[in-house]
Amino acid sequence: MNQETIDRLDAIGQQLHDRALALSQSQSQEGQDHALMMSALATLATAVRTLDDNVTRLDGPKGIGAAGS
């Protein structure tokens, strides 16, 4: 992933987390359901970001291995 994609993923994950927190205060079951789904999406965004960090670390610096290809 390039830095722009990573930045967008981070921003969207934070927005989803913030919105889920606001919706979790909802009195309706539907609002609480939406909050749960948004929270799951935010967690998924964080997991994808972490996976990218791990792959980058394992792949090594550019010029060595697949990153340099």
Residue pairs with C-beta under 8 A, 6 or more apart in sequence:
1 9
1 52
6 49
6 52
9 45
9 48
9 49
10 45
10 49
12 45
13 41
13 42
13 45
13 46
13 49
14 42
16 38
16 39
16 41
16 42
16 45
17 38
17 39
17 42
19 35
19 38
20 34
20 35
20 36
20 38
20 39
20 42
21 35
22 35
23 31
23 32
23 34
23 35
23 38
24 31
24 32
24 35
24 39
26 32
26 34
26 35
56 67
59 65
59 66
59 67
60 67
61 67
61 68
62 68
